[in-house]
Amino acid sequence: MLVEALLAVTLVAAFAVLLVPSKYAGRLAAVCSLLPLVGAATRTLPSTGRGTRCSAGHPAFETTAAWTSIGGYAVDWHVGLDGISLPLVLLTAVLTTIAVVAAWDEIDERRSLFYALLLFTEASLIGVFSALDFFVWFVFWEFVLVPMYLLIAVYGGPRRRYAAIKFFVYTNVASLVLFVGFVMLVAATPVSTFEFAPIAHAVRTGAVHAAFGLSASALTGVAFLALFFGFAVKSAFVPFHTWLPDAYTEAPTPVTVLLAGVVTKMGTYSLLRFNVTMFPDLIRQWALPLAVLAALTVLYGAFAALAQRDAKRLVAYTSIPSMGFVLLGSVAATNYGIAGATFQMVSHGLLVSVLFLGVGYVEDATGTRMVNKLSGLADRMPVAAAVLVAGAFGYMGLPLMSGFAGEFFVFTGSFAAPYAHAQLVTAVAMFGIVVIAGYLLRLLQRVLMGPFEAPAAVSARSRRDLAPAVVLVLLSIYLGVAPGTFMGAIQDAVGALVTTLGGGL
């Protein structure tokens, strides 16, 4: 009942925060956000060493109950956590608390609504990562869209309405396409349920039959591509990424933390849960084109960031290459590749949040985030400078930080991938790290070094505002020093899946 408890606590907290006066909303939301975090951590962290095998159908903290029936198909309340979803649930809980605390001094109107929407987003994300029935999963998937749209449209920057509508349209179209594709697949299999495990078994054993004027193989291919399209849009793979820079830039910093840190992981997580798990033959068949797409995503995001003068937009583009690394590991069909992709999702969530929080702090103190208007801030803002340096070097893959561990696992697994030219494609993707390092170092040198320059005097800011970023830096260092905290559970969860895919290392 752990998942139900997390959902209940978070939803009750969201409604409670919505009803209290605005001046109390932030503190109450912070306390309430700690409840699922402490509950999830204390119940799950002692268990991460054991792990679970999601593809074997034995997730931990599992609950199944009959719910309803749609068109003769049973819809069950079926939730549970395994080594792939558990780290993402914990990441969601951590970043929600961080976002709530970071918003204390940034959000000064409609606070009760703002914090309630953050907590509702957290509940929806927990549902996405824990659902084991497609209908339940899709309900939570769509629920995330509503609060994120409102958080951008109501509390964002000057172009917030454009960014919010673009985010909504892109992700809503993607949801429609993946929904149609999955329903077509279910209709062409001899199952009478929307649960993941029996559907995946039917597809893997070739139980799909011709339907809708398509042969069995053609229908399977259409469903695979429809699902991949939906997840690619949410993950912002090139060329489906254009909503991301606008949404990240216009959203207030606390919302960007959740959006970049967790919401985009919905797509990469679901790619593992659906495409990789259900279609092993097609993953092997499409591995090279998908790996090339991953490398292009890495390089495009890195080079696009080079052209940015808005520091927040630069960090937004920086997020795209990391999603390319996740895709590269996911299609490798190796234990380290898929496990590394999962670890990279967590690492990216921590480090990109550090960078956004650091940039937001600089903007609040100086009145701008334009790189060409800032210089020499290290002397005036030493703590902020340290946070930005730590986040940037972690992102570049500094050893003993989570960024290095995640990229090392991905590249190790990708080099050993069984598809043709795997080593070449991996090497091309690795070159993206060089470009990332170049523009992040240029950002640090321009903004932190040299004579002081800013549009106005640096305003006095409480160092407490940087406490959330410091916490995330420490967590990144911890995972970099002790990656086994999650890797044991992750590798156990993907072990049987890799056997199905025919992978090795």
Summary of the structure (lengths in Angstrom):
residues: 505
radius of gyration: 21.7
end to end distance: 34.9
largest distance: 70.8
contacts: 2003
relative contact order: 0.11
helix: 74%
strand: 6%
